[in-house]
Amino acid sequence: MKTYKLKDSLRGKINYEKELNPQQLKVVKEADGSCLVLAGAGSGKTRVLIYRLAYLLEKDINPQNIFLVTFTNKASQEMIHRAEALVRINLSSLWAGTFHHIGNIILRREADVLDYTSNFTIIDKEDAKDLIQDCIEELKLSQENLFPKKDIISSIWSLAVNSLKEIEEVVILFYSHLEEFTPLIKRVLNLYQKKKRKANIMDFDDLLLNWLKLMEIEEIKKKYAQQFRYILVDEYQDTNRLQFEILKKIYSFHKNILVVGDDAQSIYSFRAATIYNLLDFPKEFENAKIFKLETNYRSSPQILNLANQIIKNNINQFPKKLIAIKKDDELPKIVETSDIYAQAKFIGEKILELNEEGIPLEEMAVLFRSRFQALELEVELIKRNIPYIVRGGLRFFEQAHIKDALAYLKYIINPKDELSFKRAICLHKGIGRGFALKIWERLNKKSEWKEIEKTLPRRQKEGFSEFMRIIEEIKKLNPQQAIRRILNFYKNYCYLSFDNPEERLLDLEELAKMASRYPTIKRFLAEISSYEEFKGESILSYREKEDTIILSTIHQAKGLEWEVVFLIGFSEGEFPHPKAINEREQLEEERRLFYVAVTRTKRYLFITYPQRRFTFRNGVIISRPSMFFYELDKNLFEEWKIEE
């Protein structure tokens, strides 16, 4: 009988020297032990991780002894599929996914150790907030509107867990205006913990916190540390202190860890991510080796020359220099416009011009430091019928705080508007949906405001009187004055209700600025109603089309790339954020944010700033470009001034 011997599909199939550049090859073949890979923007870090994974498999490392952590589960699945294509074996036994995904698997295996059952339920963010609200009500704190809302309590809990800080410290660092409520906040969170435990449920933060608790048990730590011979971690600059502690436990036996990240793109400190996980890697992991990936496959030399100069002004970093493989192209443009309206017109015109030259809308993006900066641009895009999507968020007029402010104006113009009436009055102390409905029914029966006020309980009377007073006042005001009056009231509500109150208040200031162009509230509402039509079906239809321009904060744009990028609002007082100017670490993060924005583009970059800006404190002011502008070599960009 003739025999046929099967070939080993893993042997000699990958020509690493051909597939990788020298820096990448060095990582793939030499990254045993404690290894930090500094991967610059567009340098092919995903490719390196995939080929490192394939290399380990070629060395007969069992997939179940490899631990791969990525920022999203989708990213890990893509890496696995590509590695499977390289090595031609099934990798279903490989441990891969986000920290939360892997933590969930381990916790279900070891649930009884922590007095959970393996069928525990994971609640999402919204369910977690609802449970926190139950705790607030059970402790009878909801009776006082001054107590922070569930969203803020949820954020405080998440920041404390992920940074491994005490509640008191988080409140002082991030919510100093709520310091007097700290003892009550702790009571709410203690009850929240008890309710979760009793119901056999965990929130997303518990998945990591309880995983760390497991790993602090010597027997369990030994079990998993021995199993995972090789640890691979993507986006290491975005990890937090809790995740670092988990990694240290798993690393403790075999001491093989490869982390890939870019300190120049560490921009998520507000989510408890810390750049020091990356910067302190050589101190925390013994005999650490550092590799650099500096060849950029995305951007032109002109874009990278600008990016390199931006980031060199930071002190807290590992120095590196991105090198382009693409040919020379146009210099970036820094564009001065007369005001925000001219800025929006310029971008609208340039988008259409570039589109006519053959660049699809989907290859263009407009980036901004803060959400409010895009209002006038959204209006301009709608006027020019340019389809757009706001990445990771709502369009300007869909946001809750904008709808809150407009509800007052809509009710004044149309006293039959029940939805606007209830939305506005429920913002006031002591008035909930049920009580608002009762008041509405009495108004429909022609009851007078004063008559209703006399019959209300003390708590509801205070809120109703305040609402009534605001309505009567703004009836006599122009649109801008009316919004500013609403803003005066709304400010306190905003700080107690949202975890990003300052951004929302800036949005409302921008709305008031827009309203200044209209003589009456009726005219203003008539104009913006045409913008509000771009909700619902029209947005869905745009999302079905691929050729749509993207509007995004810089934070939401990280990891993405386009042929053309517009960075708007590059003005003193807006970028960097004013609060960052006197704090070196915060200022360096703002500079990293600028670097991330610039490195999103492949070819064309337009950085714009208005010469005149409106502020509520000082009215119209002459605005200079960002302080970062003065750090740049003028040979690295062209300066444009737009004439109208």
C-alpha positions as MATLAB code, in Angstrom:
seq = 'MKTYKLKDSLRGKINYEKELNPQQLKVVKEADGSCLVLAGAGSGKTRVLIYRLAYLLEKDINPQNIFLVTFTNKASQEMIHRAEALVRINLSSLWAGTFHHIGNIILRREADVLDYTSNFTIIDKEDAKDLIQDCIEELKLSQENLFPKKDIISSIWSLAVNSLKEIEEVVILFYSHLEEFTPLIKRVLNLYQKKKRKANIMDFDDLLLNWLKLMEIEEIKKKYAQQFRYILVDEYQDTNRLQFEILKKIYSFHKNILVVGDDAQSIYSFRAATIYNLLDFPKEFENAKIFKLETNYRSSPQILNLANQIIKNNINQFPKKLIAIKKDDELPKIVETSDIYAQAKFIGEKILELNEEGIPLEEMAVLFRSRFQALELEVELIKRNIPYIVRGGLRFFEQAHIKDALAYLKYIINPKDELSFKRAICLHKGIGRGFALKIWERLNKKSEWKEIEKTLPRRQKEGFSEFMRIIEEIKKLNPQQAIRRILNFYKNYCYLSFDNPEERLLDLEELAKMASRYPTIKRFLAEISSYEEFKGESILSYREKEDTIILSTIHQAKGLEWEVVFLIGFSEGEFPHPKAINEREQLEEERRLFYVAVTRTKRYLFITYPQRRFTFRNGVIISRPSMFFYELDKNLFEEWKIEE';
ca = [
       0.000    0.000    0.000;
       1.288    3.468   -0.894;
       1.498    5.894    2.004;
       1.161    9.685    1.854;
       2.677   11.805    4.602;
       0.860   15.027    5.504;
       3.066   18.092    5.563;
       3.264   20.181    8.685;
       1.293   23.242    7.661;
       3.107   25.397   10.221;
       6.624   24.845    9.020;
       8.307   27.284    6.685;
       5.122   28.949    5.522;
       5.743   32.492    6.733;
       8.586   34.515    5.284;
       8.875   37.044    8.109;
      11.751   38.928    6.479;
       9.574   39.564    3.436;
       6.392   40.436    5.321;
       7.824   42.784    7.961;
      10.127   45.787    8.100;
      13.301   45.475   10.240;
      11.776   47.098   13.349;
       8.670   44.900   13.136;
      10.760   41.783   12.532;
      12.850   42.484   15.625;
       9.707   42.545   17.788;
       8.269   39.361   16.304;
      11.436   37.323   16.765;
      12.991   38.794   19.910;
      10.089   39.772   22.177;
      10.494   37.192   24.928;
      10.514   38.404   28.534;
       9.190   41.862   29.460;
       8.764   43.858   26.254;
       7.370   47.316   25.537;
       6.684   48.142   21.885;
       6.366   51.868   21.215;
       4.214   51.876   18.097;
       3.851   55.278   16.462;
       0.654   56.241   14.616;
       0.183   54.259   11.403;
       3.219   52.035   12.051;
       1.499   48.655   11.632;
       1.191   47.604   15.270;
      -1.723   45.259   14.551;
       0.368   43.483   11.935;
       3.169   43.052   14.472;
       0.827   41.505   17.053;
      -0.615   39.109   14.460;
       2.810   37.974   13.276;
       4.102   37.680   16.840;
       1.106   35.453   17.583;
       1.845   33.369   14.479;
       5.533   33.142   15.452;
       4.648   31.783   18.900;
       2.362   29.192   17.326;
       5.146   28.153   14.957;
       7.272   27.599   18.050;
       4.670   25.073   19.241;
       3.170   27.284   21.948;
      -0.287   25.893   22.696;
      -3.000   28.502   21.894;
      -4.578   28.019   25.331;
      -1.318   29.231   26.895;
      -1.555   32.600   25.082;
      -3.411   35.557   26.580;
      -4.293   38.315   24.053;
      -5.958   41.501   25.306;
      -7.362   44.084   22.881;
      -9.357   47.299   23.225;
     -12.421   45.739   21.526;
     -13.594   42.162   21.032;
     -13.875   42.907   17.317;
     -10.154   43.723   17.193;
      -9.228   40.419   18.850;
     -11.443   38.448   16.457;
      -9.831   40.138   13.453;
      -6.367   39.335   14.792;
      -7.313   35.702   15.389;
      -8.808   35.300   11.902;
      -5.702   36.763   10.286;
      -3.395   34.625   12.433;
      -5.441   31.525   11.563;
      -4.971   32.336    7.878;
      -1.215   32.507    8.428;
      -0.726   29.346   10.494;
      -3.706   27.340    9.196;
      -4.915   26.019   12.534;
      -8.012   26.614   14.632;
      -7.352   29.139   17.408;
     -10.649   28.772   19.281;
      -8.772   27.729   22.449;
      -6.728   30.961   22.508;
      -7.742   33.362   25.289;
      -8.510   36.626   23.514;
     -10.738   39.665   23.896;
     -11.140   42.733   26.064;
     -10.276   42.682   29.758;
     -14.010   42.516   30.500;
     -14.568   39.586   28.144;
     -11.746   37.502   29.589;
     -12.631   38.517   33.145;
     -16.188   37.308   32.595;
     -14.955   33.857   31.497;
     -12.627   33.475   34.491;
     -15.211   34.745   36.989;
     -17.799   32.232   35.803;
     -15.286   29.449   36.330;
     -14.379   30.634   39.828;
     -17.631   32.333   40.906;
     -18.155   30.250   44.041;
     -14.835   31.458   45.480;
     -16.356   34.952   45.707;
     -19.787   33.666   46.816;
     -21.421   34.192   43.440;
     -23.049   31.495   41.350;
     -21.712   30.857   37.871;
     -24.951   32.096   36.291;
     -24.497   35.630   37.638;
     -26.024   38.386   35.491;
     -24.017   41.217   33.943;
     -25.894   44.512   33.855;
     -25.095   47.192   31.294;
     -24.488   50.877   32.017;
     -28.134   51.884   31.793;
     -29.342   49.083   34.065;
     -26.572   49.938   36.520;
     -27.736   53.559   36.587;
     -31.320   52.451   37.186;
     -30.190   50.342   40.142;
     -28.277   53.337   41.514;
     -31.485   55.371   41.163;
     -33.317   52.715   43.199;
     -30.694   53.143   45.917;
     -31.043   56.933   45.853;
     -34.809   56.623   46.247;
     -34.580   53.963   48.945;
     -32.367   56.285   50.985;
     -34.915   59.063   50.322;
     -32.279   61.279   48.699;
     -34.302   61.760   45.514;
     -36.652   64.022   47.471;
     -33.952   66.648   47.362;
     -33.178   67.736   43.811;
     -29.814   68.983   44.982;
     -28.468   65.442   45.320;
     -26.399   64.371   42.276;
     -28.225   62.350   39.628;
     -27.599   58.670   38.919;
     -25.277   59.343   35.941;
     -22.796   61.199   38.138;
     -22.886   58.590   40.901;
     -22.274   55.904   38.262;
     -19.266   57.832   36.911;
     -17.810   58.303   40.399;
     -18.094   54.553   41.043;
     -16.460   53.674   37.719;
     -13.576   56.111   38.154;
     -12.918   54.898   41.703;
     -12.858   51.236   40.677;
     -10.714   51.636   37.574;
      -8.184   53.976   39.161;
      -8.162   52.017   42.466;
      -8.892   55.233   44.337;
     -11.196   55.933   47.269;
     -14.545   57.605   46.605;
     -13.405   60.707   48.526;
     -10.351   61.103   46.299;
     -12.358   60.747   43.081;
     -14.896   63.352   44.230;
     -12.122   65.835   45.063;
     -10.251   65.202   41.789;
     -13.176   65.164   39.337;
     -16.290   66.491   41.115;
     -15.029   68.976   43.686;
     -18.355   70.857   43.525;
     -20.005   67.768   45.068;
     -17.604   67.341   47.980;
     -20.295   68.077   50.600;
     -22.274   65.081   49.307;
     -19.397   62.582   49.715;
     -20.806   60.771   52.801;
     -24.197   60.384   51.092;
     -22.596   59.241   47.833;
     -20.734   56.543   49.774;
     -24.002   55.423   51.400;
     -25.626   55.103   47.969;
     -22.696   53.111   46.571;
     -22.552   50.824   49.622;
     -26.241   50.016   49.141;
     -25.613   49.578   45.406;
     -22.938   46.980   46.180;
     -25.220   45.131   48.595;
     -28.084   45.016   46.092;
     -25.844   43.649   43.356;
     -24.423   40.996   45.612;
     -27.871   39.932   46.851;
     -29.182   39.682   43.273;
     -26.116   37.772   42.003;
     -25.320   40.506   39.466;
     -22.207   42.424   38.423;
     -21.723   45.610   36.457;
     -18.862   46.020   33.966;
     -16.562   47.501   36.610;
     -17.232   44.547   38.928;
     -15.925   42.184   36.246;
     -12.457   43.687   36.635;
     -12.605   44.414   40.354;
     -13.729   40.876   41.182;
     -11.185   39.419   38.769;
      -8.448   41.222   40.694;
      -9.906   39.914   43.972;
      -9.670   36.401   42.557;
      -6.069   36.935   41.477;
      -5.171   38.028   45.000;
      -5.941   34.472   46.139;
      -2.600   32.715   45.819;
      -3.944   29.386   44.560;
      -5.995   31.017   41.783;
      -3.238   33.427   40.823;
      -0.829   30.501   40.486;
      -3.307   28.548   38.353;
      -3.734   31.287   35.720;
      -0.205   32.679   35.897;
       1.116   29.194   35.112;
      -1.390   28.686   32.308;
      -0.610   31.894   30.413;
       2.953   31.552   29.167;
       2.695   34.583   26.872;
       0.728   37.791   27.430;
       0.052   40.140   24.487;
      -1.610   43.511   25.166;
      -2.779   46.020   22.539;
      -3.386   49.778   23.143;
      -1.449   49.659   26.405;
      -1.474   53.448   26.730;
      -5.249   53.239   27.310;
      -5.107   50.819   30.241;
      -5.958   51.841   33.802;
      -4.477   51.010   37.185;
      -6.892   48.137   37.849;
      -5.990   46.460   34.545;
      -2.293   46.934   35.281;
      -2.646   45.114   38.615;
      -4.425   42.199   36.906;
      -1.650   41.933   34.309;
       1.032   41.952   36.994;
      -0.620   38.937   38.691;
      -0.853   36.941   35.449;
       2.728   37.882   34.513;
       4.144   36.687   37.844;
       5.070   33.102   36.852;
       6.378   32.962   33.249;
       7.229   36.690   33.052;
       6.590   36.917   29.299;
       4.596   40.036   28.467;
       4.505   42.080   25.265;
       2.596   45.362   25.447;
       2.064   47.572   22.407;
       1.173   51.225   22.770;
       2.026   54.821   21.982;
       2.530   57.289   24.810;
       1.942   60.075   22.247;
      -1.650   58.861   21.877;
      -2.561   58.587   25.572;
      -5.663   60.819   25.708;
      -8.192   59.067   27.958;
      -7.270   60.139   31.495;
     -10.892   61.224   32.015;
     -11.799   57.515   31.765;
      -9.159   56.594   34.386;
      -6.570   55.502   31.783;
      -3.060   56.433   32.885;
      -0.027   57.112   30.727;
       2.166   55.949   33.612;
       1.309   52.298   32.946;
       3.343   52.733   29.768;
       5.968   55.218   30.987;
       6.742   53.138   34.091;
       6.836   49.786   32.275;
      10.652   49.472   32.582;
      10.373   49.984   36.374;
       7.405   47.669   36.895;
       8.463   44.696   34.727;
      11.905   43.221   35.294;
      14.628   43.274   32.638;
      12.353   45.205   30.285;
      13.257   45.547   26.611;
      11.993   48.509   24.572;
      11.265   48.301   20.829;
      10.206   51.136   18.550;
       8.014   51.092   15.430;
       8.646   54.397   13.657;
       7.905   53.662    9.987;
       4.543   55.230    9.157;
       2.459   53.722    6.348;
      -0.437   56.192    6.556;
       0.607   59.796    6.114;
       2.717   61.958    3.836;
       6.139   63.256    4.984;
       4.648   66.743    5.343;
       1.987   65.528    7.790;
       4.533   63.565    9.819;
       7.014   66.450    9.967;
       4.290   68.528   11.617;
       3.261   65.691   13.947;
       6.845   65.058   15.049;
       7.310   68.688   15.963;
       4.043   68.860   17.864;
       4.919   66.003   20.194;
       8.584   66.842   20.783;
       7.483   69.612   23.169;
       6.228   67.028   25.673;
       8.588   66.045   28.489;
       6.801   62.904   29.768;
       7.431   60.557   26.856;
       9.698   58.093   25.138;
      11.305   60.039   22.264;
      10.632   58.674   18.787;
      10.322   60.041   15.264;
       7.815   58.903   12.670;
       9.295   58.307    9.206;
       7.063   58.268    6.104;
       7.292   55.767    3.280;
       4.882   57.798    1.126;
       6.032   60.401   -1.381;
       6.067   64.149   -0.747;
       2.709   65.865   -0.867;
       1.075   69.191    0.057;
       1.985   71.076    3.212;
      -0.701   71.221    5.919;
      -2.713   74.467    5.954;
      -3.405   76.614    9.029;
      -6.349   78.792    8.076;
      -7.490   82.037    9.694;
     -11.156   82.971    9.143;
     -12.936   86.109   10.262;
     -15.383   84.260   12.551;
     -17.064   80.880   13.125;
     -19.509   81.489   10.259;
     -16.689   82.076    7.773;
     -14.945   78.995    9.180;
     -18.051   76.905    8.463;
     -18.446   78.375    4.947;
     -14.803   77.687    4.092;
     -15.071   74.050    5.191;
     -18.373   73.572    3.344;
     -16.885   74.956    0.132;
     -13.658   72.967    0.489;
     -15.553   69.713    1.057;
     -17.523   70.192   -2.178;
     -14.380   71.236   -4.064;
     -12.416   68.157   -2.945;
     -15.420   65.943   -3.626;
     -15.583   67.280   -7.201;
     -11.879   66.455   -7.561;
     -12.712   62.827   -6.852;
     -12.274   62.402   -3.097;
     -15.335   60.603   -1.647;
     -17.104   62.238    1.299;
     -16.420   59.127    3.370;
     -12.691   59.910    3.042;
     -13.173   63.280    4.800;
     -13.606   64.113    8.462;
     -14.058   67.250   10.538;
     -12.520   66.955   14.000;
     -12.956   69.218   17.021;
     -11.778   69.464   20.617;
     -15.272   70.029   22.041;
     -18.729   69.212   20.738;
     -20.055   72.799   20.788;
     -17.513   73.872   18.174;
     -19.411   72.033   15.414;
     -22.815   73.773   15.649;
     -22.305   76.356   12.902;
     -20.654   73.739   10.707;
     -23.664   71.407   11.055;
     -25.923   74.268    9.975;
     -23.672   74.972    6.972;
     -23.580   71.314    5.908;
     -27.369   71.121    6.067;
     -27.694   74.288    3.962;
     -25.351   72.804    1.342;
     -27.094   69.409    1.479;
     -23.871   67.633    2.453;
     -24.733   64.387    4.284;
     -22.908   63.899    7.559;
     -22.797   61.653   10.614;
     -21.666   62.685   14.095;
     -19.445   59.827   15.196;
     -20.276   58.314   18.564;
     -22.863   60.910   19.428;
     -25.981   62.855   18.606;
     -26.421   65.752   16.260;
     -26.398   69.093   18.023;
     -30.163   69.573   18.304;
     -30.739   65.965   19.416;
     -28.784   66.391   22.660;
     -30.761   66.344   25.922;
     -29.549   69.691   27.252;
     -30.314   71.474   23.956;
     -33.811   69.959   23.895;
     -34.279   71.026   27.529;
     -33.508   74.678   26.741;
     -35.611   74.727   23.581;
     -38.583   73.217   25.455;
     -39.123   76.528   27.293;
     -39.115   78.496   24.029;
     -41.434   76.042   22.281;
     -43.946   76.183   25.117;
     -44.000   79.992   25.031;
     -44.753   80.011   21.296;
     -47.211   77.114   21.525;
     -48.941   76.794   24.938;
     -50.685   73.625   23.664;
     -47.335   71.826   23.370;
     -47.693   69.265   26.164;
     -44.366   67.538   25.517;
     -42.356   70.770   25.780;
     -44.278   71.859   28.882;
     -43.607   68.581   30.707;
     -39.967   68.442   29.616;
     -39.290   71.950   30.942;
     -41.248   71.840   34.205;
     -39.728   68.472   35.203;
     -36.334   70.181   35.393;
     -37.545   72.050   38.471;
     -37.322   71.036   42.087;
     -39.892   68.555   43.345;
     -41.721   68.053   40.045;
     -41.749   64.629   38.405;
     -43.603   63.281   35.373;
     -46.731   62.385   37.325;
     -47.043   65.763   38.980;
     -46.338   67.558   35.703;
     -49.247   65.690   34.108;
     -51.606   66.785   36.901;
     -50.592   70.427   36.443;
     -51.038   70.113   32.674;
     -54.548   68.718   33.102;
     -55.489   71.621   35.374;
     -54.107   74.161   32.899;
     -56.216   72.529   30.190;
     -59.247   73.115   32.383;
     -58.435   76.823   32.226;
     -57.091   77.019   35.762;
     -54.935   80.089   36.409;
     -51.255   79.709   37.309;
     -51.757   81.488   40.639;
     -54.689   79.263   41.557;
     -52.664   76.130   40.877;
     -49.709   77.486   42.842;
     -51.821   78.045   45.986;
     -52.908   74.398   46.118;
     -49.478   72.787   45.725;
     -47.444   71.163   48.544;
     -44.427   73.197   49.663;
     -41.799   71.235   47.699;
     -43.739   71.313   44.450;
     -44.748   74.935   44.952;
     -41.110   76.047   44.997;
     -40.338   74.315   41.697;
     -43.583   75.411   40.048;
     -43.081   79.047   41.085;
     -39.563   79.018   39.663;
     -40.802   77.582   36.359;
     -43.629   80.113   36.176;
     -41.238   82.982   36.879;
     -38.826   81.910   34.110;
     -41.664   81.543   31.576;
     -43.010   85.018   32.348;
     -39.535   86.570   32.155;
     -38.446   85.049   28.867;
     -41.703   85.992   27.123;
     -40.359   89.569   27.145;
     -36.855   88.722   25.898;
     -35.215   88.210   22.518;
     -33.988   84.681   21.696;
     -30.425   85.183   22.913;
     -31.526   86.805   26.178;
     -34.116   84.063   26.702;
     -31.549   81.272   26.349;
     -29.148   83.072   28.646;
     -31.896   83.346   31.260;
     -32.625   79.612   30.940;
     -28.894   78.965   31.137;
     -28.666   80.828   34.464;
     -31.228   78.446   35.943;
     -29.977   75.339   34.136;
     -26.359   75.643   35.245;
     -26.924   74.128   38.696;
     -29.150   71.385   37.270;
     -26.444   70.577   34.734;
     -23.726   70.167   37.368;
     -25.912   67.799   39.371;
     -27.245   65.801   36.422;
     -24.426   65.207   33.941;
     -20.859   63.966   34.200;
     -19.722   66.520   31.578;
     -21.556   69.700   32.685;
     -19.011   72.193   31.351;
     -19.187   70.806   27.813;
     -22.987   70.963   27.885;
     -22.988   74.539   29.170;
     -20.641   75.497   26.328;
     -23.142   73.943   23.900;
     -25.883   76.125   25.400;
     -23.702   79.221   25.111;
     -23.191   78.336   21.455;
     -26.971   78.005   21.049;
     -27.431   81.484   22.562;
     -24.782   82.841   20.204;
     -26.669   81.370   17.262;
     -29.960   82.809   18.580;
     -28.495   86.342   18.557;
     -29.028   86.443   14.779;
     -32.835   86.315   15.118;
     -35.128   89.141   16.288;
     -37.862   86.946   17.807;
     -38.173   83.550   19.462;
     -40.728   82.560   16.825;
     -38.291   83.288   13.970;
     -35.490   81.449   15.768;
     -37.600   78.326   16.327;
     -38.850   78.384   12.745;
     -35.259   78.422   11.486;
     -33.923   75.643   13.692;
     -36.954   73.433   13.044;
     -35.532   72.889    9.570;
     -32.313   71.619   11.163;
     -34.228   69.365   13.535;
     -35.801   67.650   10.536;
     -32.452   65.978   10.043;
     -33.348   63.509   12.780;
     -34.969   60.103   12.580;
     -35.540   58.829    9.063;
     -33.250   61.309    7.353;
     -30.313   60.304    9.560;
     -31.021   56.632    9.015;
     -31.096   57.136    5.271;
     -27.733   58.923    5.430;
     -26.274   56.136    7.500;
     -27.304   53.689    4.827;
     -25.143   55.613    2.382;
     -21.436   55.073    2.543;
     -20.516   58.440    1.010;
     -21.073   60.551    4.108;
     -18.692   62.935    5.819;
     -17.789   62.273    9.459;
     -17.939   64.845   12.254;
     -16.140   63.725   15.393;
     -14.411   64.786   18.555;
     -10.715   63.982   18.432;
     -11.193   61.444   21.222;
     -13.758   59.539   19.132;
     -11.498   59.641   16.058;
      -8.511   57.883   17.599;
      -7.490   54.826   15.582;
      -9.235   56.039   12.409;
      -7.857   57.592    9.218;
      -9.088   59.693    6.284;
      -7.691   61.208    3.103;
      -8.735   64.688    4.281;
      -8.999   66.043    7.826;
     -10.283   69.442    8.937;
      -9.406   70.398   12.522;
     -11.628   73.299   13.577;
     -11.594   75.693   16.529;
      -7.795   75.822   16.857;
      -8.115   78.946   19.005;
      -6.659   80.269   22.205;
      -9.140   79.515   24.991;
     -10.597   76.517   23.168;
      -7.623   74.302   22.329;
      -5.960   73.466   24.643;
      -8.783   73.431   27.172;
      -8.376   76.502   29.437;
      -8.185   74.323   32.568;
      -5.137   72.506   31.202;
      -2.896   75.532   30.694;
      -1.511   75.708   34.243;
      -1.201   71.946   34.799;
       1.775   70.405   32.981;
       0.369   66.871   32.793;
      -2.978   68.098   31.493;
      -1.288   70.380   28.985;
       0.813   67.485   27.711;
      -2.339   65.414   27.237;
      -3.867   68.287   25.237;
      -0.745   68.329   23.066;
      -1.109   64.576   22.563;
      -4.703   65.232   21.521;
      -3.441   67.678   18.876;
      -0.941   65.036   17.711;
      -3.711   62.416   17.421;
      -5.825   64.804   15.322;
      -2.981   65.568   12.914;
      -2.004   61.909   12.454;
      -5.531   60.914   11.359;
      -4.964   62.255    7.847;
      -3.220   60.587    4.938;
      -2.733   63.638    2.683;
      -4.718   66.838    3.270;
      -4.872   68.715    6.572;
      -6.702   72.006    7.188;
      -6.430   73.487   10.696;
      -8.808   76.431   11.129;
      -9.368   79.125   13.726;
     -11.705   82.170   13.774;
     -10.149   85.578   14.342;
     -13.200   86.797   16.280;
     -15.022   84.748   18.905;
     -18.003   85.475   21.109;
     -17.775   84.818   24.843;
     -20.485   85.504   27.405;
     -18.060   87.140   29.772;
     -16.418   89.553   27.319;
     -18.677   89.581   24.241;
     -16.863   89.560   20.874;
     -13.109   89.190   21.341;
     -10.164   89.134   18.963;
      -8.868   85.583   19.179;
      -5.357   84.322   18.567;
      -4.585   80.817   17.341;
      -3.880   78.119   19.912;
      -0.694   78.367   21.973;
       0.384   75.211   20.124;
       0.558   77.283   16.917;
       3.530   79.219   18.327;
       5.431   75.993   19.021;
       5.488   75.086   15.329;
       8.162   75.772   12.718;
       6.468   77.931   10.062;
       8.288   76.064    7.312;
       6.153   73.012    8.096;
       2.805   74.510    7.035;
       1.169   77.135    4.848;
      -0.768   80.009    6.417;
      -4.036   80.937    4.721;
      -6.372   83.829    5.430;
      -9.911   83.565    4.107;
     -11.408   86.668    2.514;
     -15.174   87.041    2.175;
];
